[in-house]
Amino acid sequence: MGQLGGLNTIQTVDALRTRKIESKDSIPFASTLQGAIMTQGASKTDDAQRIARVQELKAQVASGLYEPDLNKVASSLLRFLVEA
């Protein structure tokens, strides 16, 4: 899993699993930590996909083959102008 705030996340999760929970306050923290660790792993996958997509788009722009969906561009611009 890796590092989370300077802590080894595998060791942290293992420690939480093996430690007896003595109060009700510990339960939400443990589940929140586990959720954060799972989200961190998912975001790495999302980042890799995003990087690949950006590289693909850069190659299309550089080669002159990029053709944006003009309806989506116009819709996005209208939303931006209405919110501003």
PDB file of N, CA, C and O in Angstrom:
ATOM      1  N   MET A   1       0.809  -1.196   0.000  1.00  0.00           N
ATOM      2  CA  MET A   1       0.000   0.000   0.000  1.00  0.00           C
ATOM      3  C   MET A   1       0.847   1.252   0.000  1.00  0.00           C
ATOM      4  O   MET A   1       0.612   2.148  -0.810  1.00  0.00           O
ATOM      5  N   GLY A   2       1.839   1.343   0.895  1.00  0.00           N
ATOM      6  CA  GLY A   2       2.717   2.491   0.844  1.00  0.00           C
ATOM      7  C   GLY A   2       2.715   3.295   2.118  1.00  0.00           C
ATOM      8  O   GLY A   2       2.500   2.765   3.208  1.00  0.00           O
ATOM      9  N   GLN A   3       2.960   4.591   1.966  1.00  0.00           N
ATOM     10  CA  GLN A   3       3.079   5.494   3.093  1.00  0.00           C
ATOM     11  C   GLN A   3       1.842   6.369   3.194  1.00  0.00           C
ATOM     12  O   GLN A   3       1.282   6.780   2.178  1.00  0.00           O
ATOM     13  N   LEU A   4       1.423   6.649   4.392  1.00  0.00           N
ATOM     14  CA  LEU A   4       0.316   7.560   4.643  1.00  0.00           C
ATOM     15  C   LEU A   4       0.707   8.412   5.832  1.00  0.00           C
ATOM     16  O   LEU A   4       0.717   7.939   6.969  1.00  0.00           O
ATOM     17  N   GLY A   5       1.030   9.668   5.571  1.00  0.00           N
ATOM     18  CA  GLY A   5       1.431  10.561   6.646  1.00  0.00           C
ATOM     19  C   GLY A   5       2.677  10.094   7.383  1.00  0.00           C
ATOM     20  O   GLY A   5       2.787  10.279   8.595  1.00  0.00           O
ATOM     21  N   GLY A   6       3.620   9.488   6.658  1.00  0.00           N
ATOM     22  CA  GLY A   6       4.854   9.033   7.270  1.00  0.00           C
ATOM     23  C   GLY A   6       4.750   7.662   7.921  1.00  0.00           C
ATOM     24  O   GLY A   6       5.744   7.153   8.439  1.00  0.00           O
ATOM     25  N   LEU A   7       3.570   7.054   7.906  1.00  0.00           N
ATOM     26  CA  LEU A   7       3.385   5.740   8.505  1.00  0.00           C
ATOM     27  C   LEU A   7       3.313   4.686   7.420  1.00  0.00           C
ATOM     28  O   LEU A   7       2.783   4.942   6.339  1.00  0.00           O
ATOM     29  N   ASN A   8       3.834   3.517   7.694  1.00  0.00           N
ATOM     30  CA  ASN A   8       3.689   2.404   6.770  1.00  0.00           C
ATOM     31  C   ASN A   8       2.260   1.914   6.901  1.00  0.00           C
ATOM     32  O   ASN A   8       1.873   1.420   7.960  1.00  0.00           O
ATOM     33  N   THR A   9       1.474   2.040   5.849  1.00  0.00           N
ATOM     34  CA  THR A   9       0.041   1.755   5.927  1.00  0.00           C
ATOM     35  C   THR A   9      -0.250   0.291   6.167  1.00  0.00           C
ATOM     36  O   THR A   9      -1.250  -0.031   6.809  1.00  0.00           O
ATOM     37  N   ILE A  10       0.584  -0.608   5.677  1.00  0.00           N
ATOM     38  CA  ILE A  10       0.357  -2.038   5.909  1.00  0.00           C
ATOM     39  C   ILE A  10       0.509  -2.332   7.392  1.00  0.00           C
ATOM     40  O   ILE A  10      -0.324  -3.026   7.975  1.00  0.00           O
ATOM     41  N   GLN A  11       1.564  -1.812   8.007  1.00  0.00           N
ATOM     42  CA  GLN A  11       1.772  -2.029   9.436  1.00  0.00           C
ATOM     43  C   GLN A  11       0.665  -1.379  10.251  1.00  0.00           C
ATOM     44  O   GLN A  11       0.222  -1.945  11.251  1.00  0.00           O
ATOM     45  N   THR A  12       0.213  -0.204   9.842  1.00  0.00           N
ATOM     46  CA  THR A  12      -0.829   0.509  10.564  1.00  0.00           C
ATOM     47  C   THR A  12      -2.138  -0.266  10.533  1.00  0.00           C
ATOM     48  O   THR A  12      -2.794  -0.413  11.564  1.00  0.00           O
ATOM     49  N   VAL A  13      -2.526  -0.762   9.365  1.00  0.00           N
ATOM     50  CA  VAL A  13      -3.768  -1.520   9.249  1.00  0.00           C
ATOM     51  C   VAL A  13      -3.669  -2.818  10.034  1.00  0.00           C
ATOM     52  O   VAL A  13      -4.620  -3.205  10.713  1.00  0.00           O
ATOM     53  N   ASP A  14      -2.519  -3.501   9.948  1.00  0.00           N
ATOM     54  CA  ASP A  14      -2.333  -4.741  10.706  1.00  0.00           C
ATOM     55  C   ASP A  14      -2.427  -4.476  12.205  1.00  0.00           C
ATOM     56  O   ASP A  14      -3.033  -5.256  12.939  1.00  0.00           O
ATOM     57  N   ALA A  15      -1.835  -3.386  12.657  1.00  0.00           N
ATOM     58  CA  ALA A  15      -1.891  -3.053  14.080  1.00  0.00           C
ATOM     59  C   ALA A  15      -3.322  -2.779  14.512  1.00  0.00           C
ATOM     60  O   ALA A  15      -3.729  -3.184  15.601  1.00  0.00           O
ATOM     61  N   LEU A  16      -4.095  -2.091  13.665  1.00  0.00           N
ATOM     62  CA  LEU A  16      -5.486  -1.804  13.996  1.00  0.00           C
ATOM     63  C   LEU A  16      -6.323  -3.079  14.032  1.00  0.00           C
ATOM     64  O   LEU A  16      -7.232  -3.210  14.852  1.00  0.00           O
ATOM     65  N   ARG A  17      -6.012  -4.011  13.143  1.00  0.00           N
ATOM     66  CA  ARG A  17      -6.778  -5.259  13.106  1.00  0.00           C
ATOM     67  C   ARG A  17      -6.499  -6.128  14.330  1.00  0.00           C
ATOM     68  O   ARG A  17      -7.408  -6.775  14.850  1.00  0.00           O
ATOM     69  N   THR A  18      -5.261  -6.147  14.788  1.00  0.00           N
ATOM     70  CA  THR A  18      -4.893  -7.038  15.886  1.00  0.00           C
ATOM     71  C   THR A  18      -5.133  -6.418  17.257  1.00  0.00           C
ATOM     72  O   THR A  18      -5.269  -7.143  18.242  1.00  0.00           O
ATOM     73  N   ARG A  19      -5.187  -5.115  17.338  1.00  0.00           N
ATOM     74  CA  ARG A  19      -5.377  -4.433  18.612  1.00  0.00           C
ATOM     75  C   ARG A  19      -6.826  -4.525  19.052  1.00  0.00           C
ATOM     76  O   ARG A  19      -7.734  -4.377  18.235  1.00  0.00           O
ATOM     77  N   LYS A  20      -7.048  -4.766  20.324  1.00  0.00           N
ATOM     78  CA  LYS A  20      -8.410  -4.770  20.843  1.00  0.00           C
ATOM     79  C   LYS A  20      -8.919  -3.332  20.868  1.00  0.00           C
ATOM     80  O   LYS A  20      -8.213  -2.407  21.268  1.00  0.00           O
ATOM     81  N   ILE A  21     -10.140  -3.178  20.436  1.00  0.00           N
ATOM     82  CA  ILE A  21     -10.758  -1.851  20.470  1.00  0.00           C
ATOM     83  C   ILE A  21     -11.413  -1.694  21.831  1.00  0.00           C
ATOM     84  O   ILE A  21     -12.345  -2.419  22.180  1.00  0.00           O
ATOM     85  N   GLU A  22     -10.904  -0.726  22.598  1.00  0.00           N
ATOM     86  CA  GLU A  22     -11.355  -0.570  23.970  1.00  0.00           C
ATOM     87  C   GLU A  22     -12.484   0.437  24.125  1.00  0.00           C
ATOM     88  O   GLU A  22     -13.196   0.411  25.128  1.00  0.00           O
ATOM     89  N   SER A  23     -12.659   1.317  23.159  1.00  0.00           N
ATOM     90  CA  SER A  23     -13.737   2.294  23.282  1.00  0.00           C
ATOM     91  C   SER A  23     -14.445   2.433  21.950  1.00  0.00           C
ATOM     92  O   SER A  23     -13.915   2.060  20.903  1.00  0.00           O
ATOM     93  N   LYS A  24     -15.651   2.976  22.007  1.00  0.00           N
ATOM     94  CA  LYS A  24     -16.433   3.160  20.789  1.00  0.00           C
ATOM     95  C   LYS A  24     -15.813   4.207  19.875  1.00  0.00           C
ATOM     96  O   LYS A  24     -16.047   4.168  18.667  1.00  0.00           O
ATOM     97  N   ASP A  25     -15.031   5.140  20.405  1.00  0.00           N
ATOM     98  CA  ASP A  25     -14.404   6.182  19.606  1.00  0.00           C
ATOM     99  C   ASP A  25     -13.365   5.619  18.636  1.00  0.00           C
ATOM    100  O   ASP A  25     -13.090   6.236  17.607  1.00  0.00           O
ATOM    101  N   SER A  26     -12.796   4.478  18.943  1.00  0.00           N
ATOM    102  CA  SER A  26     -11.766   3.891  18.096  1.00  0.00           C
ATOM    103  C   SER A  26     -12.335   3.311  16.811  1.00  0.00           C
ATOM    104  O   SER A  26     -11.640   3.268  15.796  1.00  0.00           O
ATOM    105  N   ILE A  27     -13.557   2.873  16.834  1.00  0.00           N
ATOM    106  CA  ILE A  27     -14.140   2.202  15.670  1.00  0.00           C
ATOM    107  C   ILE A  27     -14.231   3.129  14.463  1.00  0.00           C
ATOM    108  O   ILE A  27     -13.773   2.742  13.388  1.00  0.00           O
ATOM    109  N   PRO A  28     -14.791   4.321  14.578  1.00  0.00           N
ATOM    110  CA  PRO A  28     -14.854   5.180  13.399  1.00  0.00           C
ATOM    111  C   PRO A  28     -13.470   5.543  12.857  1.00  0.00           C
ATOM    112  O   PRO A  28     -13.291   5.632  11.642  1.00  0.00           O
ATOM    113  N   PHE A  29     -12.501   5.750  13.730  1.00  0.00           N
ATOM    114  CA  PHE A  29     -11.165   6.096  13.271  1.00  0.00           C
ATOM    115  C   PHE A  29     -10.564   4.962  12.453  1.00  0.00           C
ATOM    116  O   PHE A  29      -9.986   5.197  11.393  1.00  0.00           O
ATOM    117  N   ALA A  30     -10.699   3.734  12.940  1.00  0.00           N
ATOM    118  CA  ALA A  30     -10.144   2.578  12.229  1.00  0.00           C
ATOM    119  C   ALA A  30     -10.787   2.432  10.861  1.00  0.00           C
ATOM    120  O   ALA A  30     -10.089   2.200   9.874  1.00  0.00           O
ATOM    121  N   SER A  31     -12.093   2.561  10.787  1.00  0.00           N
ATOM    122  CA  SER A  31     -12.768   2.418   9.498  1.00  0.00           C
ATOM    123  C   SER A  31     -12.449   3.594   8.585  1.00  0.00           C
ATOM    124  O   SER A  31     -12.349   3.424   7.369  1.00  0.00           O
ATOM    125  N   THR A  32     -12.290   4.771   9.151  1.00  0.00           N
ATOM    126  CA  THR A  32     -11.923   5.941   8.357  1.00  0.00           C
ATOM    127  C   THR A  32     -10.518   5.780   7.797  1.00  0.00           C
ATOM    128  O   THR A  32     -10.273   6.103   6.634  1.00  0.00           O
ATOM    129  N   LEU A  33      -9.599   5.287   8.607  1.00  0.00           N
ATOM    130  CA  LEU A  33      -8.229   5.064   8.149  1.00  0.00           C
ATOM    131  C   LEU A  33      -8.209   4.027   7.036  1.00  0.00           C
ATOM    132  O   LEU A  33      -7.527   4.205   6.027  1.00  0.00           O
ATOM    133  N   GLN A  34      -8.955   2.950   7.218  1.00  0.00           N
ATOM    134  CA  GLN A  34      -8.991   1.916   6.188  1.00  0.00           C
ATOM    135  C   GLN A  34      -9.586   2.480   4.894  1.00  0.00           C
ATOM    136  O   GLN A  34      -9.099   2.169   3.807  1.00  0.00           O
ATOM    137  N   GLY A  35     -10.625   3.300   5.000  1.00  0.00           N
ATOM    138  CA  GLY A  35     -11.224   3.928   3.821  1.00  0.00           C
ATOM    139  C   GLY A  35     -10.249   4.861   3.120  1.00  0.00           C
ATOM    140  O   GLY A  35     -10.207   4.912   1.891  1.00  0.00           O
ATOM    141  N   ALA A  36      -9.466   5.598   3.900  1.00  0.00           N
ATOM    142  CA  ALA A  36      -8.472   6.514   3.316  1.00  0.00           C
ATOM    143  C   ALA A  36      -7.393   5.732   2.586  1.00  0.00           C
ATOM    144  O   ALA A  36      -6.938   6.143   1.519  1.00  0.00           O
ATOM    145  N   ILE A  37      -6.990   4.624   3.149  1.00  0.00           N
ATOM    146  CA  ILE A  37      -5.959   3.802   2.513  1.00  0.00           C
ATOM    147  C   ILE A  37      -6.484   3.220   1.208  1.00  0.00           C
ATOM    148  O   ILE A  37      -5.769   3.192   0.207  1.00  0.00           O
ATOM    149  N   MET A  38      -7.732   2.757   1.217  1.00  0.00           N
ATOM    150  CA  MET A  38      -8.325   2.201   0.000  1.00  0.00           C
ATOM    151  C   MET A  38      -8.471   3.275  -1.065  1.00  0.00           C
ATOM    152  O   MET A  38      -8.236   3.011  -2.244  1.00  0.00           O
ATOM    153  N   THR A  39      -8.857   4.485  -0.666  1.00  0.00           N
ATOM    154  CA  THR A  39      -9.007   5.595  -1.599  1.00  0.00           C
ATOM    155  C   THR A  39      -7.664   5.978  -2.196  1.00  0.00           C
ATOM    156  O   THR A  39      -7.575   6.307  -3.379  1.00  0.00           O
ATOM    157  N   GLN A  40      -6.619   5.936  -1.379  1.00  0.00           N
ATOM    158  CA  GLN A  40      -5.281   6.266  -1.868  1.00  0.00           C
ATOM    159  C   GLN A  40      -4.878   5.309  -2.981  1.00  0.00           C
ATOM    160  O   GLN A  40      -4.303   5.734  -3.983  1.00  0.00           O
ATOM    161  N   GLY A  41      -5.169   4.037  -2.820  1.00  0.00           N
ATOM    162  CA  GLY A  41      -4.851   3.051  -3.853  1.00  0.00           C
ATOM    163  C   GLY A  41      -5.651   3.286  -5.119  1.00  0.00           C
ATOM    164  O   GLY A  41      -5.123   3.158  -6.223  1.00  0.00           O
ATOM    165  N   ALA A  42      -6.922   3.628  -4.965  1.00  0.00           N
ATOM    166  CA  ALA A  42      -7.782   3.881  -6.121  1.00  0.00           C
ATOM    167  C   ALA A  42      -7.334   5.136  -6.860  1.00  0.00           C
ATOM    168  O   ALA A  42      -7.389   5.180  -8.089  1.00  0.00           O
ATOM    169  N   SER A  43      -6.887   6.165  -6.121  1.00  0.00           N
ATOM    170  CA  SER A  43      -6.479   7.401  -6.789  1.00  0.00           C
ATOM    171  C   SER A  43      -5.211   7.198  -7.605  1.00  0.00           C
ATOM    172  O   SER A  43      -5.012   7.887  -8.606  1.00  0.00           O
ATOM    173  N   LYS A  44      -4.349   6.270  -7.202  1.00  0.00           N
ATOM    174  CA  LYS A  44      -3.146   5.993  -7.990  1.00  0.00           C
ATOM    175  C   LYS A  44      -3.536   5.415  -9.342  1.00  0.00           C
ATOM    176  O   LYS A  44      -2.933   5.753 -10.361  1.00  0.00           O
ATOM    177  N   THR A  45      -4.540   4.546  -9.358  1.00  0.00           N
ATOM    178  CA  THR A  45      -5.035   3.977 -10.618  1.00  0.00           C
ATOM    179  C   THR A  45      -5.640   5.075 -11.468  1.00  0.00           C
ATOM    180  O   THR A  45      -5.386   5.141 -12.670  1.00  0.00           O
ATOM    181  N   ASP A  46      -6.442   5.941 -10.854  1.00  0.00           N
ATOM    182  CA  ASP A  46      -7.048   7.054 -11.581  1.00  0.00           C
ATOM    183  C   ASP A  46      -5.976   7.973 -12.159  1.00  0.00           C
ATOM    184  O   ASP A  46      -6.096   8.429 -13.296  1.00  0.00           O
ATOM    185  N   ASP A  47      -4.925   8.247 -11.376  1.00  0.00           N
ATOM    186  CA  ASP A  47      -3.838   9.101 -11.851  1.00  0.00           C
ATOM    187  C   ASP A  47      -3.149   8.490 -13.061  1.00  0.00           C
ATOM    188  O   ASP A  47      -2.842   9.198 -14.020  1.00  0.00           O
ATOM    189  N   ALA A  48      -2.903   7.191 -13.031  1.00  0.00           N
ATOM    190  CA  ALA A  48      -2.246   6.517 -14.154  1.00  0.00           C
ATOM    191  C   ALA A  48      -3.111   6.603 -15.406  1.00  0.00           C
ATOM    192  O   ALA A  48      -2.606   6.836 -16.504  1.00  0.00           O
ATOM    193  N   GLN A  49      -4.416   6.412 -15.233  1.00  0.00           N
ATOM    194  CA  GLN A  49      -5.329   6.510 -16.375  1.00  0.00           C
ATOM    195  C   GLN A  49      -5.383   7.934 -16.908  1.00  0.00           C
ATOM    196  O   GLN A  49      -5.415   8.145 -18.120  1.00  0.00           O
ATOM    197  N   ARG A  50      -5.393   8.905 -16.011  1.00  0.00           N
ATOM    198  CA  ARG A  50      -5.436  10.314 -16.415  1.00  0.00           C
ATOM    199  C   ARG A  50      -4.167  10.690 -17.175  1.00  0.00           C
ATOM    200  O   ARG A  50      -4.228  11.382 -18.191  1.00  0.00           O
ATOM    201  N   ILE A  51      -3.023  10.235 -16.682  1.00  0.00           N
ATOM    202  CA  ILE A  51      -1.744  10.529 -17.346  1.00  0.00           C
ATOM    203  C   ILE A  51      -1.729   9.933 -18.748  1.00  0.00           C
ATOM    204  O   ILE A  51      -1.293  10.583 -19.698  1.00  0.00           O
ATOM    205  N   ALA A  52      -2.206   8.692 -18.877  1.00  0.00           N
ATOM    206  CA  ALA A  52      -2.253   8.043 -20.193  1.00  0.00           C
ATOM    207  C   ALA A  52      -3.172   8.811 -21.138  1.00  0.00           C
ATOM    208  O   ALA A  52      -2.842   8.988 -22.311  1.00  0.00           O
ATOM    209  N   ARG A  53      -4.318   9.267 -20.644  1.00  0.00           N
ATOM    210  CA  ARG A  53      -5.272  10.011 -21.474  1.00  0.00           C
ATOM    211  C   ARG A  53      -4.685  11.353 -21.913  1.00  0.00           C
ATOM    212  O   ARG A  53      -4.859  11.761 -23.062  1.00  0.00           O
ATOM    213  N   VAL A  54      -3.997  12.033 -21.012  1.00  0.00           N
ATOM    214  CA  VAL A  54      -3.380  13.324 -21.350  1.00  0.00           C
ATOM    215  C   VAL A  54      -2.310  13.125 -22.417  1.00  0.00           C
ATOM    216  O   VAL A  54      -2.213  13.915 -23.356  1.00  0.00           O
ATOM    217  N   GLN A  55      -1.508  12.073 -22.275  1.00  0.00           N
ATOM    218  CA  GLN A  55      -0.477  11.796 -23.276  1.00  0.00           C
ATOM    219  C   GLN A  55      -1.102  11.508 -24.642  1.00  0.00           C
ATOM    220  O   GLN A  55      -0.597  11.953 -25.672  1.00  0.00           O
ATOM    221  N   GLU A  56      -2.197  10.765 -24.637  1.00  0.00           N
ATOM    222  CA  GLU A  56      -2.914  10.460 -25.881  1.00  0.00           C
ATOM    223  C   GLU A  56      -3.426  11.740 -26.539  1.00  0.00           C
ATOM    224  O   GLU A  56      -3.291  11.919 -27.750  1.00  0.00           O
ATOM    225  N   LEU A  57      -4.015  12.629 -25.734  1.00  0.00           N
ATOM    226  CA  LEU A  57      -4.538  13.887 -26.272  1.00  0.00           C
ATOM    227  C   LEU A  57      -3.414  14.788 -26.781  1.00  0.00           C
ATOM    228  O   LEU A  57      -3.567  15.445 -27.811  1.00  0.00           O
ATOM    229  N   LYS A  58      -2.289  14.824 -26.068  1.00  0.00           N
ATOM    230  CA  LYS A  58      -1.145  15.627 -26.514  1.00  0.00           C
ATOM    231  C   LYS A  58      -0.655  15.143 -27.877  1.00  0.00           C
ATOM    232  O   LYS A  58      -0.339  15.946 -28.755  1.00  0.00           O
ATOM    233  N   ALA A  59      -0.597  13.826 -28.044  1.00  0.00           N
ATOM    234  CA  ALA A  59      -0.145  13.265 -29.321  1.00  0.00           C
ATOM    235  C   ALA A  59      -1.118  13.639 -30.439  1.00  0.00           C
ATOM    236  O   ALA A  59      -0.688  13.946 -31.551  1.00  0.00           O
ATOM    237  N   GLN A  60      -2.427  13.616 -30.157  1.00  0.00           N
ATOM    238  CA  GLN A  60      -3.425  13.998 -31.162  1.00  0.00           C
ATOM    239  C   GLN A  60      -3.281  15.465 -31.538  1.00  0.00           C
ATOM    240  O   GLN A  60      -3.348  15.811 -32.718  1.00  0.00           O
ATOM    241  N   VAL A  61      -3.082  16.332 -30.547  1.00  0.00           N
ATOM    242  CA  VAL A  61      -2.924  17.763 -30.816  1.00  0.00           C
ATOM    243  C   VAL A  61      -1.661  17.997 -31.638  1.00  0.00           C
ATOM    244  O   VAL A  61      -1.682  18.750 -32.611  1.00  0.00           O
ATOM    245  N   ALA A  62      -0.561  17.354 -31.247  1.00  0.00           N
ATOM    246  CA  ALA A  62       0.708  17.542 -31.949  1.00  0.00           C
ATOM    247  C   ALA A  62       0.633  17.086 -33.403  1.00  0.00           C
ATOM    248  O   ALA A  62       1.267  17.678 -34.277  1.00  0.00           O
ATOM    249  N   SER A  63      -0.141  16.034 -33.661  1.00  0.00           N
ATOM    250  CA  SER A  63      -0.238  15.508 -35.024  1.00  0.00           C
ATOM    251  C   SER A  63      -1.340  16.192 -35.835  1.00  0.00           C
ATOM    252  O   SER A  63      -1.481  15.943 -37.033  1.00  0.00           O
ATOM    253  N   GLY A  64      -2.117  17.053 -35.181  1.00  0.00           N
ATOM    254  CA  GLY A  64      -3.200  17.747 -35.872  1.00  0.00           C
ATOM    255  C   GLY A  64      -4.466  16.913 -36.029  1.00  0.00           C
ATOM    256  O   GLY A  64      -5.356  17.277 -36.797  1.00  0.00           O
ATOM    257  N   LEU A  65      -4.552  15.805 -35.312  1.00  0.00           N
ATOM    258  CA  LEU A  65      -5.712  14.920 -35.431  1.00  0.00           C
ATOM    259  C   LEU A  65      -6.761  15.134 -34.352  1.00  0.00           C
ATOM    260  O   LEU A  65      -7.809  14.488 -34.376  1.00  0.00           O
ATOM    261  N   TYR A  66      -6.499  16.034 -33.402  1.00  0.00           N
ATOM    262  CA  TYR A  66      -7.446  16.260 -32.312  1.00  0.00           C
ATOM    263  C   TYR A  66      -8.653  17.042 -32.815  1.00  0.00           C
ATOM    264  O   TYR A  66      -8.515  18.128 -33.378  1.00  0.00           O
ATOM    265  N   GLU A  67      -9.827  16.478 -32.605  1.00  0.00           N
ATOM    266  CA  GLU A  67     -11.074  17.137 -32.993  1.00  0.00           C
ATOM    267  C   GLU A  67     -12.028  17.105 -31.808  1.00  0.00           C
ATOM    268  O   GLU A  67     -12.696  16.097 -31.579  1.00  0.00           O
ATOM    269  N   PRO A  68     -12.098  18.202 -31.049  1.00  0.00           N
ATOM    270  CA  PRO A  68     -12.976  18.225 -29.876  1.00  0.00           C
ATOM    271  C   PRO A  68     -14.443  18.213 -30.292  1.00  0.00           C
ATOM    272  O   PRO A  68     -14.798  18.641 -31.390  1.00  0.00           O
ATOM    273  N   ASP A  69     -15.285  17.713 -29.391  1.00  0.00           N
ATOM    274  CA  ASP A  69     -16.731  17.723 -29.605  1.00  0.00           C
ATOM    275  C   ASP A  69     -17.199  19.161 -29.350  1.00  0.00           C
ATOM    276  O   ASP A  69     -17.243  19.615 -28.206  1.00  0.00           O
ATOM    277  N   LEU A  70     -17.544  19.867 -30.425  1.00  0.00           N
ATOM    278  CA  LEU A  70     -17.882  21.290 -30.307  1.00  0.00           C
ATOM    279  C   LEU A  70     -19.136  21.522 -29.477  1.00  0.00           C
ATOM    280  O   LEU A  70     -19.256  22.567 -28.838  1.00  0.00           O
ATOM    281  N   ASN A  71     -20.068  20.586 -29.468  1.00  0.00           N
ATOM    282  CA  ASN A  71     -21.261  20.721 -28.625  1.00  0.00           C
ATOM    283  C   ASN A  71     -20.889  20.686 -27.142  1.00  0.00           C
ATOM    284  O   ASN A  71     -21.439  21.443 -26.343  1.00  0.00           O
ATOM    285  N   LYS A  72     -19.958  19.810 -26.779  1.00  0.00           N
ATOM    286  CA  LYS A  72     -19.513  19.748 -25.383  1.00  0.00           C
ATOM    287  C   LYS A  72     -18.757  21.010 -25.001  1.00  0.00           C
ATOM    288  O   LYS A  72     -18.917  21.514 -23.889  1.00  0.00           O
ATOM    289  N   VAL A  73     -17.940  21.525 -25.905  1.00  0.00           N
ATOM    290  CA  VAL A  73     -17.189  22.751 -25.638  1.00  0.00           C
ATOM    291  C   VAL A  73     -18.153  23.915 -25.421  1.00  0.00           C
ATOM    292  O   VAL A  73     -18.002  24.682 -24.470  1.00  0.00           O
ATOM    293  N   ALA A  74     -19.136  24.042 -26.297  1.00  0.00           N
ATOM    294  CA  ALA A  74     -20.114  25.135 -26.190  1.00  0.00           C
ATOM    295  C   ALA A  74     -20.913  25.016 -24.898  1.00  0.00           C
ATOM    296  O   ALA A  74     -21.143  26.012 -24.213  1.00  0.00           O
ATOM    297  N   SER A  75     -21.335  23.800 -24.566  1.00  0.00           N
ATOM    298  CA  SER A  75     -22.103  23.583 -23.345  1.00  0.00           C
ATOM    299  C   SER A  75     -21.291  23.964 -22.113  1.00  0.00           C
ATOM    300  O   SER A  75     -21.803  24.604 -21.195  1.00  0.00           O
ATOM    301  N   SER A  76     -20.026  23.569 -22.100  1.00  0.00           N
ATOM    302  CA  SER A  76     -19.144  23.894 -20.983  1.00  0.00           C
ATOM    303  C   SER A  76     -18.929  25.403 -20.863  1.00  0.00           C
ATOM    304  O   SER A  76     -18.931  25.949 -19.760  1.00  0.00           O
ATOM    305  N   LEU A  77     -18.746  26.064 -21.990  1.00  0.00           N
ATOM    306  CA  LEU A  77     -18.570  27.521 -21.980  1.00  0.00           C
ATOM    307  C   LEU A  77     -19.816  28.232 -21.459  1.00  0.00           C
ATOM    308  O   LEU A  77     -19.718  29.194 -20.697  1.00  0.00           O
ATOM    309  N   LEU A  78     -20.980  27.755 -21.873  1.00  0.00           N
ATOM    310  CA  LEU A  78     -22.228  28.376 -21.406  1.00  0.00           C
ATOM    311  C   LEU A  78     -22.378  28.216 -19.900  1.00  0.00           C
ATOM    312  O   LEU A  78     -22.754  29.162 -19.209  1.00  0.00           O
ATOM    313  N   ARG A  79     -22.085  27.013 -19.384  1.00  0.00           N
ATOM    314  CA  ARG A  79     -22.163  26.808 -17.934  1.00  0.00           C
ATOM    315  C   ARG A  79     -21.197  27.723 -17.196  1.00  0.00           C
ATOM    316  O   ARG A  79     -21.533  28.276 -16.150  1.00  0.00           O
ATOM    317  N   PHE A  80     -19.990  27.880 -17.746  1.00  0.00           N
ATOM    318  CA  PHE A  80     -18.980  28.744 -17.133  1.00  0.00           C
ATOM    319  C   PHE A  80     -19.463  30.203 -17.108  1.00  0.00           C
ATOM    320  O   PHE A  80     -19.325  30.897 -16.100  1.00  0.00           O
ATOM    321  N   LEU A  81     -20.026  30.649 -18.224  1.00  0.00           N
ATOM    322  CA  LEU A  81     -20.496  32.044 -18.305  1.00  0.00           C
ATOM    323  C   LEU A  81     -21.673  32.294 -17.389  1.00  0.00           C
ATOM    324  O   LEU A  81     -21.783  33.379 -16.819  1.00  0.00           O
ATOM    325  N   VAL A  82     -22.550  31.330 -17.232  1.00  0.00           N
ATOM    326  CA  VAL A  82     -23.714  31.497 -16.365  1.00  0.00           C
ATOM    327  C   VAL A  82     -23.280  31.549 -14.901  1.00  0.00           C
ATOM    328  O   VAL A  82     -23.836  32.319 -14.118  1.00  0.00           O
ATOM    329  N   GLU A  83     -22.284  30.728 -14.525  1.00  0.00           N
ATOM    330  CA  GLU A  83     -21.811  30.696 -13.127  1.00  0.00           C
ATOM    331  C   GLU A  83     -20.992  31.914 -12.776  1.00  0.00           C
ATOM    332  O   GLU A  83     -20.949  32.299 -11.608  1.00  0.00           O
ATOM    333  N   ALA A  84     -20.339  32.536 -13.743  1.00  0.00           N
ATOM    334  CA  ALA A  84     -19.430  33.667 -13.457  1.00  0.00           C
ATOM    335  C   ALA A  84     -20.149  34.914 -13.089  1.00  0.00           C
ATOM    336  O   ALA A  84     -19.516  35.936 -12.826  1.00  0.00           O
TER     337      ALA A  84
END
